[in-house]
Amino acid sequence: MADPQTYRPATGTIPEAPGVYRFSDENGRVIYVGKAKNLRSRLNSYFADVAGLHPRTRRMVTTAAAVQWTVVHTEVEALQLEYNWIKEYDPRFNVRYRDDKTYPVLAVTLNEEYPQLRVYRGPRKKGVRYFGPYAHAWAIRETVKLLTRVFPARVCSSGVFKRHGQIGRPCMLGYIDKCSAPCVGRVDAEEHRQIVLDFCDFLAGHTDQLIGRIEKDMQVAAADMDFEKAARLRDDAGALKRVVEKQAVVLGDGTDADVVAFATDELEAAVQVFHVRGGRVRGQRGWVVETEADSDLESLVGQFLAQFYGEQAALAGSADDAVQPVPREVLVPAMPADAPALTQWLSDLRGSRVSLRVAQRGDKRTLAETVERNAREELTRHKLRRAGDLTARSAALEELQEQLGLDTAPLRIECTDVSHVQGSDVVASLVVFEDGLAKKADYRRYSIRGGAEGGDVAAIAEVVRRRFSRYLRETAEEAPDPTDTACSGETSDGAPASGEIAPEQLDGPLPGIDPTTGRPRRFAYPPNLLVVDGGAPQVAAAAEVLGDLGVTDVAVVGLAKRLEEVWLPGEEDPAILPRQSEALYLLQRVRDEAHRFAITYHRQKRSSRMTASALDGVPGLGEARRTAVLKHFGSVKKLRAASVEDVMEVPGVGRRTAEAILSALTDGGTT
């Protein structure tokens, strides 16, 4: 545990100006990023009596080994730079408002000739309209199920659409009139697009006009004695009304707002957001996070707004131009200290004025209280659901420290596993757990260069050598003096740094930071514990490699599958942890995750090799055309089911080559 006074900068060297600061550990890894109106005042507060600091702050300053800062001109610049650095470095002591799941949305692919309705998760794309997010995928499917009887738009995949077009018969939805069946020409592309646009208008809030139009058509049909059509229109109107009823009217028509509420205790905070569009609640999202140092309600609100709408703007930047990342109004439970800067930043993101305020009375105050009640209930559910989870993780790390004789709890654990089939396509995985949780951004996978020679022991040795050789290379740079003026927020010519300047221009090279990109090097710091899947031979091989490389501060253990024995280097007998041990449970989770990741990569590689080999030797099919064919069909199985005309649709493939491809697959290709 470091003494903060050992790296405290001289007070006179800290400017009394707005800026962004970051604390780094002994390996140069950024562990906390913050902003301040007055850097000197803010940073001095971290170096007060350690015993008087918030427990999370105390843990942060005693973990850190250096502090750097960047001076900016305005609070808006500080806000932007803080958001960029938090996103870039992912500091472990910053609160991150990230879902433990990906919320699904309803995507309408207007960029296709025949647009499709589908459940979607992932980055936004241009030419696609998105509705949501929804709490569950089944909620999207239920909405689509109700609406396709009125708006019979296509919901099938491209493959299904194409196949039914080839056979000339619609799918079941086409037969029951829940799809207009553009695949077989019942409607042309323009008519189908109009159906989809009406669907989008309905979800966008133009409900009254559509229902009114359908009811008017129903009355006309009844007057013309066309009772069958009138009954169908009556049912359509009823289906639309049922969908509308599920979206409660909470504010005046046309209101475009997000309502944010928090529920907090000493350790955690729950946040809920209701998205109100057109006066109706269109979506709801929620998070539960560990509270940050000195995190009162005002600071929590400020941190949340910066992170949430920064992410929304990043998504909207890759989506259709009509997508707005920020609503016209944001209602919060308390105004943050930097409210003017936040309001200006949100307005810049939207491109027009955004109102940030606290609801005081009326319907908006009532809705804010409803959102707050949801936040309190979510925090209560989280505590009941996770009551033993945080405690169990801490207990597991402490037990591992005790059982393995480590100096500190293994906050970073890495595990490697090998996968192959009878020595072919040998691959390995490296997974990372921090604070007992998987950190998938740091996962790595390896193709073993030596193949099956030497077996799993040699493969483990190769992975350990490659991983820690890279670690030694990336930590070979000399770190600058953290109290040096050039490393404390000024450029090399002495001018204050401001705006969105690359970190390498501000602070010079740091351990763990790539000087060319300014991005953190994932493996510029070692794990506390390296776990290998196997017994004494695998552990001995890993320990020998570490010894050869001169890495002495990494503990190595092996976990054997048969009896879940824990093997230590140089020990004749394994350590047997209790079956109900939290430490053993954590090691099992780490090992199983490494096994899963390795098998996944092995299957991908094997499938790729088998797919490519099925097309080897086809006359007239070179590397470029083979790649184009596989990309077009996705798999050999789909290619084998295609016709000659289907294969000829691939650019550059003529009839003779298409016939040769299908002949090669028929004569003995593999899937």
Helices and strands as residue ranges (DSSP letters): G 4-6, G 11-13, E 19-24, E 30-36, H 39-46, G 50-52, H 55-63, E 66-71, H 75-89, E 105-108, E 117-120, E 129-131, H 137-147, H 158-167, H 172-175, G 182-184, H 189-203, H 207-223, H 227-245, E 256-264, E 268-277, E 280-290, H 297-317, E 329-331, H 339-350, E 355-357, H 362-385, H 389-404, E 412-421, E 424-434, E 437-438, G 440-442, E 444-447, H 455-474, G 485-487, H 503-507, E 529-533, H 536-549, E 555-560, E 565-567, H 582-614, H 623-633, H 636-640, H 644-648, H 655-666
